[in-house]
Amino acid sequence: MKILVCVTKTPDTTTKVQFTDNNTKFVEEGVQWIINPYDEWYALVRALELKESGAATEVHLISVGGADVEPIMRKALALGGDQAVRINAEDADTFNTATQIANYAKENSYDLVLAGKESIDYNNGSVPAMIAEHLDAQFVPNATQLAIEGQALNLEREIDGGKETLTVATPAVISCQKGMAEARIPNMRGIMAARTKPLNVVEPSAAENLTETVSYELPPAKGGVKLIDADNVQELVDLLHNEAKVI
């Protein structure tokens, strides 16, 4: 079974977010870029576990973006991916990104496409579903467990009030969340091997953008903290009614 894992670069969670050009562009200077944690910790690591168990034969990586994406792809290769491909297109629209990945997956006959449930920068979560639609493949979102039995996938995911267990046939697209696998750290052998693993660059296929970013806006600064004496319950009630904001 061939597995394709989608990876995207995201700013480190400690990044101080700033915008320029009248709040229309994200300031990238000085930003530490990482693999989106949902892609790395859950989708990629589970794919590697499946290969190590013999349930999968190959684990390939794919990302859409410029040359600045390649360092995080090398890290993904260091974790154990067999080869990677970068689609040389701007990652600015989810529909376009999904189309590029789906077209490549279709041309190269992957049985399973894995991705994180969302990226930690935009928290959109729509790309895996769009890939599945383009491929006319089964789609299971927010999976927490995945096992392969022949050409069938046994899955578990969280739903309101409980868990759902289901079995789907391949080809399929699965978005992964916490519980799917445990994070790994690349070792020195993996880092050295990643330098020589194939990282191919392909030109994008024809696809349109359905969205554009008009502007960004930072959330409001946190206000001060008011301490209420434990004996003054009425003051607390008044503040909750008149000043507290639900976020």
C-alpha positions in Angstrom: 0.0 0.0 0.0 1.3 3.4 -1.0 0.7 6.3 1.4 0.9 10.0 0.6 1.3 12.3 3.5 0.4 16.0 3.2 2.7 18.4 5.0 2.6 22.1 5.3 4.9 24.7 7.0 3.5 26.8 9.8 5.0 29.4 12.1 6.2 28.1 15.5 3.6 28.6 18.2 6.0 31.1 19.9 6.0 33.4 16.9 5.1 37.0 17.5 2.6 37.6 14.7 2.9 40.9 12.8 1.4 42.2 9.6 2.5 44.8 7.0 1.1 46.6 3.9 -2.0 47.8 5.6 -2.5 44.4 7.3 -2.6 42.5 4.1 0.7 40.5 4.4 2.1 38.4 7.2 5.7 39.5 8.2 7.8 36.4 7.6 11.2 37.9 8.6 12.6 36.2 11.7 9.8 33.6 11.9 10.8 30.0 12.9 9.0 27.7 10.5 8.0 24.1 11.5 6.1 21.2 10.1 2.4 21.6 11.0 2.2 19.5 14.2 -1.0 17.7 13.1 0.7 16.6 9.9 3.9 15.6 11.6 2.9 14.1 14.9 -0.2 12.2 13.8 -0.4 11.7 10.0 3.3 11.2 9.2 4.2 9.2 12.3 1.2 6.9 11.8 2.1 6.4 8.2 5.7 5.4 9.3 4.3 3.0 11.9 2.2 1.3 9.2 5.2 0.9 7.0 7.3 -0.5 9.9 4.6 -3.0 10.6 4.5 -4.2 7.0 1.0 -2.9 6.4 2.3 -0.2 4.0 5.2 -0.4 1.4 6.0 3.3 0.8 5.5 6.6 2.5 5.8 9.7 0.3 5.5 13.3 1.3 3.9 16.2 -0.6 3.7 19.9 0.0 2.6 22.9 -2.1 4.8 26.0 -1.9 8.1 27.7 -2.8 11.7 26.6 -2.1 11.3 27.8 1.5 9.1 24.7 2.1 12.0 22.3 1.5 13.7 22.5 4.9 10.6 21.3 6.7 10.3 18.5 4.0 13.8 17.4 4.7 12.9 17.1 8.4 9.9 15.0 7.4 12.3 12.8 5.4 14.6 12.6 8.4 11.7 11.1 10.4 11.5 8.3 7.9 9.6 9.3 4.7 10.9 7.6 1.6 10.7 10.5 -0.8 9.1 13.9 -1.2 7.6 16.1 -3.8 7.1 19.9 -3.7 4.5 21.3 -6.1 5.9 24.7 -7.1 2.9 26.9 -6.5 1.9 29.5 -4.0 -0.1 28.0 -1.1 -2.6 30.8 -0.9 -6.0 29.2 -1.6 -7.2 25.9 -0.1 -9.1 24.8 -3.2 -6.0 25.3 -5.4 -3.8 23.5 -2.9 -6.2 20.6 -2.7 -6.5 20.4 -6.4 -2.7 20.3 -6.9 -2.3 17.5 -4.3 -5.3 15.5 -5.7 -4.0 15.7 -9.2 -0.6 14.4 -8.2 -2.1 11.6 -6.1 -4.3 10.6 -9.0 -1.4 10.4 -11.4 0.7 8.3 -9.0 -2.0 5.9 -7.8 -1.8 6.3 -4.0 -4.0 4.0 -1.9 -4.2 6.3 1.1 -3.7 10.0 1.7 -3.1 11.2 5.2 -3.1 14.8 6.5 -3.4 16.6 9.8 -7.0 17.6 10.7 -6.0 21.3 10.2 -3.0 23.6 10.2 -2.3 25.6 13.3 -2.0 28.9 11.5 -5.3 29.2 9.6 -7.2 26.3 11.4 -9.2 25.8 8.2 -9.3 22.0 8.0 -10.9 21.9 4.6 -8.0 20.7 2.4 -8.3 16.9 3.2 -12.0 16.9 2.4 -11.4 18.7 -0.9 -8.7 16.2 -1.8 -11.1 13.3 -1.2 -13.8 15.0 -3.4 -11.3 15.5 -6.3 -10.3 11.9 -6.0 -13.8 10.6 -5.6 -12.4 8.7 -2.6 -13.7 7.8 0.9 -13.1 10.5 3.5 -12.9 10.2 7.2 -12.2 13.3 9.3 -10.6 13.7 12.7 -9.5 10.1 13.0 -7.8 9.0 16.2 -7.0 5.4 15.3 -6.1 3.7 12.0 -5.3 0.1 11.2 -5.0 -1.6 7.8 -6.4 -5.0 7.1 -5.8 -6.0 3.4 -7.3 -3.1 1.4 -9.6 -2.1 4.2 -9.0 0.6 6.8 -10.3 0.2 10.3 -10.8 3.6 11.9 -12.0 5.3 15.0 -12.9 8.9 15.5 -14.4 11.1 18.2 -17.9 12.3 17.7 -20.3 14.3 20.0 -21.0 12.2 23.0 -18.7 9.3 22.2 -16.6 7.5 19.6 -17.4 6.1 16.1 -15.7 2.9 14.7 -15.9 2.3 11.0 -14.3 0.5 8.1 -13.7 2.0 4.7 -12.2 0.7 1.5 -9.3 2.3 -0.3 -8.5 4.6 -1.9 -9.3 6.9 1.0 -8.3 10.3 2.5 -8.0 10.5 6.3 -7.5 13.6 8.4 -5.7 12.8 11.7 -5.8 14.2 15.2 -4.5 13.6 18.7 -4.5 9.9 19.6 -3.4 8.7 16.1 0.3 8.4 17.1 3.0 9.7 19.4 5.4 12.4 18.3 8.9 11.3 17.2 12.3 13.1 17.1 14.5 12.5 14.1 17.8 10.7 15.0 21.2 11.5 13.5 21.0 8.5 11.1 17.7 9.8 9.8 19.0 13.3 9.4 22.0 12.2 7.4 19.9 9.9 5.2 17.4 12.7 4.5 20.1 14.6 2.6 20.2 12.1 -0.2 16.5 11.1 -0.3 14.6 12.3 -3.4 12.9 15.7 -3.1 11.3 16.3 -6.5 9.9 19.6 -7.7 7.0 19.5 -10.1 5.1 22.4 -11.8 1.5 22.9 -10.8 -1.4 21.8 -12.8 -4.1 24.2 -13.9 -6.3 25.2 -11.0 -8.2 28.3 -10.0 -8.2 30.3 -6.7 -11.6 30.6 -5.1 -10.5 32.9 -2.3 -8.2 35.8 -1.6 -7.0 37.3 1.6 -8.3 40.9 2.0 -6.7 41.7 5.4 -5.6 40.3 8.7 -6.6 41.4 12.1 -5.0 40.6 15.5 -7.3 39.7 18.3 -7.8 42.4 20.9 -5.2 42.7 23.7 -6.1 41.0 26.9 -7.5 43.4 29.5 -6.5 43.7 33.1 -7.4 41.3 35.9 -9.8 42.2 38.6 -9.5 40.5 42.0 -12.7 40.2 44.0 -12.7 39.5 47.7 -14.2 36.0 48.4 -16.7 37.6 50.7 -18.0 40.0 48.1 -20.1 37.7 46.0 -22.5 40.4 44.8 -19.7 42.4 43.2 -18.6 39.4 41.3 -22.2 38.8 40.1 -22.5 42.4 39.0 -19.2 42.2 37.1 -20.1 39.0 35.4 -23.4 40.5 34.3 -22.2 43.9 33.2 -18.5 43.7 32.2 -17.6 40.1 31.4 -17.3 39.2 27.7 -17.9 35.7 26.3 -15.2 34.8 23.8 
